[in-house]
Amino acid sequence: MLIVNAHPPPTLKERMTFEEFLALDDETTMSEWVDGEVIMMSPAAERHQELILFLAQTLGLYVQVHNLGRILLPPFAMKLEKGRRGREPDLIFVSRDRTHLIQRTYLDGPADLAVEIVSPESIGRDRGEKFVEYERAGIREYWLIDPDRETAEFYELGADGRYRAAATESDGVFRSKVIAGFFMRLPWLWQTPSPALVALRELKLI
């Protein structure tokens, strides 16, 4: 049976309002809205998806058990730059006292944490435009995870409003300041299949 999408995905850089962008309601296509233009994202690789699932499982359950807020995944826009940007990070965390910003299809303001899984197509955008935008918006932590290079960078917002690289411990453990008590062992990120059960046990969630 042929199924016709009533809202076909926009072509690259098609101009529209933020409200029109949200109304597309296309859950199969990754896209972002920048200064009135819709920017289409390349399909995520299998390793990219596996990492997102691992982070969603570990962070999602941790945040839920400790009643810290909400974890949200794309397609879910984050409205920034006084309404001139609609970004879709790979994962965002919104703290409990800011969940009133969560609307039906978008976050009306910056998240507390944004995570981007870097790909060859997105590396310039993730390290350039988004780094500057997330810093300027006041996103308290920004994680950049590159599965191809097996590198992870964690940035914390300083008192001066600028990002600084967060330290990891000598044994390769990163401890988040935004998600209280949560830690990440960097080797977890590079294991295939992802060690979700191991991580959940160490985090005392199961």
N, C-alpha and C positions, 0 to 999 in steps of 0.2 A: 504494500500500500504506500503510495506517495504521500508524504506529509509536507505541507508547505508552511514554512515559518512566516507567521504574520508580521514579524518584525525582523527582517533580514539584517545581519550585522552590517554596520556602516563600512564604507570603503575607507582606506587609509586617509586620515586627516580630514574626514568629512566635518563640516562646521555645523554646530548645533549648540543649544543652551544646555546648562547642567541638568535642568529638569527633563529635557528631551533625551539626554544621555541616560539618565536613570530610568526613563520610561521604556527604553529598549528592552529591558528585562530579559536579556539573553544570557542564560546561565552556562552556555557552552563556549562562549568566546571571551577571552581575556582582553580587556581594553582599558584605557585611561583617558581622562578628559583634561586637556591642557589649553588654557586660553581660547576656549571655544572650539577646539579641534579634538576629534576622537582619534587616539593613537592605538592601533591594533598591536597586540603582543603576539609573539611567536608561540606555538604550542609548547607546553612544558615537556621536557624529556622525562623518561621513566625514573631516572635517579632523582631528578628535581621533585617529582611527585612523591617518591618514597620518603625523601627528607621532610617534606611538608606534612605527610601523614605521621611520621615519627614525632615531629615537634607538636603537632596538634594533639596527639595522644598524650604525650608527657606533660606539656604545658596545660592542655585543656583539663586533664584530670586533676593536676596539682591545684590549678586556680579554682576549680569547682569544689574540691574537698576542703580547701582552706577559705572558701568564700571571699576571694580576693577581687573578683570582677568577671570579665568576659573575654574569651578568646574568639576572634572572628577570622574567617578565611574568605578569599575571593570566590566568586565575584561579589565584592562589598566595597564600595568606594569610601574614601576618606577625604572629606572636603577641607582644602587648605588654601592658603594665600588669599584670604578674604573672598573665597568663592571662585577663584580663578583656576584652581587645580582640583581634580578629582582623581587621586591616586588609588591604586589597588595593590598594597603590599601583599606578599605571600602569606603573612600572618600578622595580626595586630592584637595587642592586649589593651583593654580599657579597664582602668581600676574601678572598684565598686562605687566610689563617690562621684564618678564621672559617667556612669552608665546612662544617665539621662540624655547624653548626647547621641545615643544610638537610636537612629531612625529605622524605618522599615527596610530601606535598601542602601543606607549610607550612614557614616559617622559624621556628625555635624561639628567637626573640629579635629584636632590632632589626637592620635592615640597616645598612650603612655609608652608603649613599645611597638616598634615596627621591625619586621624581619623580612629581608629580601634574600632569596636564593639566587646567586649570581649565575648567569649564563653568558656565553660568548656574545649573544645578541643584546643583553641588558647591562653588561658590565660598565659601559661608559655612563649610562643613565643612572645606574644604582650608585656609582661612586661620585658622579658629578651632580646633575640636576637634583636628584632625590636627596643626596647628602645635604646639599645646601637648603633645600626646601624643608626637610625634616628638622634640621637644626634651627632654622628660622622660626618654624612653627612651634618649637618647644617640646618636641617628642623626646622624652627623657632618656630612652635607650634606643639605639639602632644597631641591629645585628646584620652583618653581611657575611653570608656563608657561600663559599665557592667549592662545590663538590668536585670540579675538574682539577683544581689545584690543591684540594684538601686543605683549605685555609679558612679560618673563621676570625672575623674582626668584630669586636664589641666596642661600641662607643657610648659614652655617658655624657649627658649634658652638664656642663660645669655651671658654677654660680654666675659666670660671665655670659652665659647663653651660648657658649661654643662647645662643640664636641671635643672630647679627648678620648684617646684609646684607653679602654679599661684593661686592667692587668688580669692575667690568668695566673693561677698558682703554679708552682714548679712541677706538680704532677698533672698539669693539663686540665685543671678544673676552673671553670668560670662561674662566679657567683653573682647573680643578678641583684642589683639594688632596687629595681623597680618591682620585681615579683619576690617579695620577702621570703627568704629561705630556699629559694629555688637555685639549684646548681646544675651545671652541664659538664660532663666529661667529654672533652673534645674527641677522643677516639670513638665515642658513640656515633658521632656524625658520619664517620667514614666506613662504618661496618655495614656489610651487606649479607643477609638482610638486616635492616635496622633492629637494634637490640631493645625494642620497646619494653619487653617484660623485665629485662635486666635493669633498665633505667627506672621503671616504676617501682621495683623492689628496693633499689637504693634510695629512692625518694620516699620510701615507706608509704607507698600508696596502695600496695597490694601485699 
